Amino acid sequence: MPGMEAGIHDLDVLLRSRVPIILVETSDERRALETFKRLALRNGTPVMRWSVTTGLYLLLDFHPYLDDPAHVRMIREIAMGYGAALDNTHLLAELTQTRPLSVVMAERLRELREWVRNRTVSAN
């Protein structure tokens, strides 16, 4: 599989370059995790993963949360401060302070409906 080996080589270069965020889209999550672990062992780099159920920093199943601007901002701030020490406590604290966009929008729609209700006159 020369194409796959080239991909692994490219991933290895990214990891050694200390790129703070790497997006990998795959249907074979297990193979991707094993590849990261193998490359990390080769380079002497820790692998940290994050998922909704276990915490840490390979952002698994994170795409639904990217609809929330607060989560996008959090990821940007993590990437910009990748030289600073971050731990699970920091990431989880940020996540618990965010509110889903659907909740925020529902609240705004309620407020808008109330505002309209108070400013309109029935046509009857």
Rosetta constraint file for C-alpha pairs under 8 A:
AtomPair CA 1 CA 5 HARMONIC 6.37 0.50
AtomPair CA 2 CA 6 HARMONIC 6.17 0.50
AtomPair CA 3 CA 7 HARMONIC 6.30 0.50
AtomPair CA 4 CA 8 HARMONIC 6.19 0.50
AtomPair CA 5 CA 9 HARMONIC 6.06 0.50
AtomPair CA 6 CA 10 HARMONIC 6.14 0.50
AtomPair CA 7 CA 11 HARMONIC 6.14 0.50
AtomPair CA 8 CA 12 HARMONIC 6.05 0.50
AtomPair CA 8 CA 35 HARMONIC 7.57 0.50
AtomPair CA 9 CA 13 HARMONIC 6.26 0.50
AtomPair CA 10 CA 14 HARMONIC 6.31 0.50
AtomPair CA 11 CA 15 HARMONIC 6.18 0.50
AtomPair CA 12 CA 16 HARMONIC 6.13 0.50
AtomPair CA 12 CA 39 HARMONIC 6.33 0.50
AtomPair CA 13 CA 17 HARMONIC 6.03 0.50
AtomPair CA 14 CA 18 HARMONIC 6.47 0.50
AtomPair CA 14 CA 19 HARMONIC 5.77 0.50
AtomPair CA 14 CA 22 HARMONIC 7.92 0.50
AtomPair CA 15 CA 19 HARMONIC 6.18 0.50
AtomPair CA 15 CA 40 HARMONIC 8.00 0.50
AtomPair CA 16 CA 43 HARMONIC 7.26 0.50
AtomPair CA 20 CA 79 HARMONIC 5.36 0.50
AtomPair CA 20 CA 82 HARMONIC 5.98 0.50
AtomPair CA 21 CA 79 HARMONIC 6.49 0.50
AtomPair CA 24 CA 32 HARMONIC 7.96 0.50
AtomPair CA 26 CA 32 HARMONIC 7.48 0.50
AtomPair CA 28 CA 32 HARMONIC 6.48 0.50
AtomPair CA 29 CA 33 HARMONIC 6.16 0.50
AtomPair CA 30 CA 34 HARMONIC 6.20 0.50
AtomPair CA 31 CA 35 HARMONIC 6.06 0.50
AtomPair CA 32 CA 36 HARMONIC 6.27 0.50
AtomPair CA 33 CA 37 HARMONIC 6.19 0.50
AtomPair CA 34 CA 38 HARMONIC 6.04 0.50
AtomPair CA 35 CA 39 HARMONIC 6.13 0.50
AtomPair CA 36 CA 40 HARMONIC 5.95 0.50
AtomPair CA 36 CA 47 HARMONIC 7.14 0.50
AtomPair CA 37 CA 41 HARMONIC 6.13 0.50
AtomPair CA 37 CA 47 HARMONIC 6.36 0.50
AtomPair CA 38 CA 42 HARMONIC 6.25 0.50
AtomPair CA 39 CA 43 HARMONIC 6.13 0.50
AtomPair CA 40 CA 44 HARMONIC 5.68 0.50
AtomPair CA 40 CA 45 HARMONIC 4.69 0.50
AtomPair CA 40 CA 46 HARMONIC 6.04 0.50
AtomPair CA 40 CA 47 HARMONIC 6.30 0.50
AtomPair CA 41 CA 45 HARMONIC 6.33 0.50
AtomPair CA 41 CA 46 HARMONIC 7.57 0.50
AtomPair CA 47 CA 58 HARMONIC 7.90 0.50
AtomPair CA 48 CA 56 HARMONIC 5.44 0.50
AtomPair CA 48 CA 57 HARMONIC 4.81 0.50
AtomPair CA 48 CA 58 HARMONIC 5.98 0.50
AtomPair CA 49 CA 55 HARMONIC 6.85 0.50
AtomPair CA 49 CA 56 HARMONIC 4.28 0.50
AtomPair CA 49 CA 57 HARMONIC 3.55 0.50
AtomPair CA 49 CA 58 HARMONIC 3.51 0.50
AtomPair CA 49 CA 59 HARMONIC 6.27 0.50
AtomPair CA 49 CA 60 HARMONIC 7.59 0.50
AtomPair CA 50 CA 54 HARMONIC 6.43 0.50
AtomPair CA 50 CA 55 HARMONIC 4.30 0.50
AtomPair CA 50 CA 56 HARMONIC 3.60 0.50
AtomPair CA 50 CA 57 HARMONIC 3.83 0.50
AtomPair CA 50 CA 58 HARMONIC 4.79 0.50
AtomPair CA 50 CA 59 HARMONIC 4.85 0.50
AtomPair CA 50 CA 60 HARMONIC 6.24 0.50
AtomPair CA 51 CA 55 HARMONIC 5.18 0.50
AtomPair CA 51 CA 56 HARMONIC 6.81 0.50
AtomPair CA 51 CA 57 HARMONIC 7.47 0.50
AtomPair CA 51 CA 58 HARMONIC 7.21 0.50
AtomPair CA 51 CA 59 HARMONIC 5.76 0.50
AtomPair CA 51 CA 60 HARMONIC 4.95 0.50
AtomPair CA 51 CA 61 HARMONIC 6.64 0.50
AtomPair CA 51 CA 62 HARMONIC 7.37 0.50
AtomPair CA 52 CA 60 HARMONIC 7.58 0.50
AtomPair CA 52 CA 61 HARMONIC 7.41 0.50
AtomPair CA 52 CA 62 HARMONIC 7.79 0.50
AtomPair CA 55 CA 88 HARMONIC 6.69 0.50
AtomPair CA 55 CA 92 HARMONIC 7.64 0.50
AtomPair CA 56 CA 87 HARMONIC 7.89 0.50
AtomPair CA 56 CA 88 HARMONIC 5.80 0.50
AtomPair CA 62 CA 66 HARMONIC 6.89 0.50
AtomPair CA 63 CA 67 HARMONIC 7.72 0.50
AtomPair CA 65 CA 71 HARMONIC 6.48 0.50
AtomPair CA 65 CA 100 HARMONIC 7.98 0.50
AtomPair CA 66 CA 71 HARMONIC 6.06 0.50
AtomPair CA 66 CA 72 HARMONIC 5.74 0.50
AtomPair CA 67 CA 71 HARMONIC 7.89 0.50
AtomPair CA 67 CA 72 HARMONIC 7.84 0.50
AtomPair CA 67 CA 101 HARMONIC 7.19 0.50
AtomPair CA 68 CA 72 HARMONIC 6.61 0.50
AtomPair CA 68 CA 100 HARMONIC 6.31 0.50
AtomPair CA 68 CA 101 HARMONIC 5.27 0.50
AtomPair CA 69 CA 73 HARMONIC 6.11 0.50
AtomPair CA 69 CA 101 HARMONIC 7.84 0.50
AtomPair CA 70 CA 74 HARMONIC 6.14 0.50
AtomPair CA 70 CA 98 HARMONIC 6.31 0.50
AtomPair CA 71 CA 75 HARMONIC 6.24 0.50
AtomPair CA 71 CA 95 HARMONIC 7.47 0.50
AtomPair CA 71 CA 98 HARMONIC 7.34 0.50
AtomPair CA 72 CA 76 HARMONIC 6.28 0.50
AtomPair CA 73 CA 77 HARMONIC 6.14 0.50
AtomPair CA 74 CA 78 HARMONIC 6.14 0.50
AtomPair CA 74 CA 94 HARMONIC 7.30 0.50
AtomPair CA 75 CA 79 HARMONIC 6.13 0.50
AtomPair CA 76 CA 80 HARMONIC 6.05 0.50
AtomPair CA 77 CA 81 HARMONIC 6.02 0.50
AtomPair CA 78 CA 82 HARMONIC 5.75 0.50
AtomPair CA 82 CA 86 HARMONIC 7.95 0.50
AtomPair CA 86 CA 90 HARMONIC 6.25 0.50
AtomPair CA 86 CA 91 HARMONIC 7.42 0.50
AtomPair CA 87 CA 91 HARMONIC 6.62 0.50
AtomPair CA 88 CA 92 HARMONIC 5.90 0.50
AtomPair CA 89 CA 93 HARMONIC 5.93 0.50
AtomPair CA 90 CA 94 HARMONIC 6.32 0.50
AtomPair CA 91 CA 95 HARMONIC 6.27 0.50
AtomPair CA 92 CA 96 HARMONIC 6.07 0.50
AtomPair CA 93 CA 97 HARMONIC 6.38 0.50
AtomPair CA 94 CA 98 HARMONIC 6.63 0.50
AtomPair CA 99 CA 103 HARMONIC 6.82 0.50
AtomPair CA 99 CA 104 HARMONIC 6.86 0.50
AtomPair CA 100 CA 104 HARMONIC 6.51 0.50
AtomPair CA 101 CA 105 HARMONIC 5.92 0.50
AtomPair CA 102 CA 106 HARMONIC 6.03 0.50
AtomPair CA 103 CA 107 HARMONIC 6.24 0.50
AtomPair CA 104 CA 108 HARMONIC 6.29 0.50
AtomPair CA 105 CA 109 HARMONIC 6.05 0.50
AtomPair CA 106 CA 110 HARMONIC 6.21 0.50
AtomPair CA 107 CA 111 HARMONIC 6.24 0.50
AtomPair CA 108 CA 112 HARMONIC 6.09 0.50
AtomPair CA 109 CA 113 HARMONIC 6.07 0.50
AtomPair CA 110 CA 114 HARMONIC 6.18 0.50
AtomPair CA 111 CA 115 HARMONIC 6.13 0.50
AtomPair CA 112 CA 116 HARMONIC 6.15 0.50
AtomPair CA 113 CA 117 HARMONIC 6.01 0.50
AtomPair CA 114 CA 118 HARMONIC 6.23 0.50
AtomPair CA 115 CA 119 HARMONIC 6.42 0.50
AtomPair CA 116 CA 120 HARMONIC 6.05 0.50
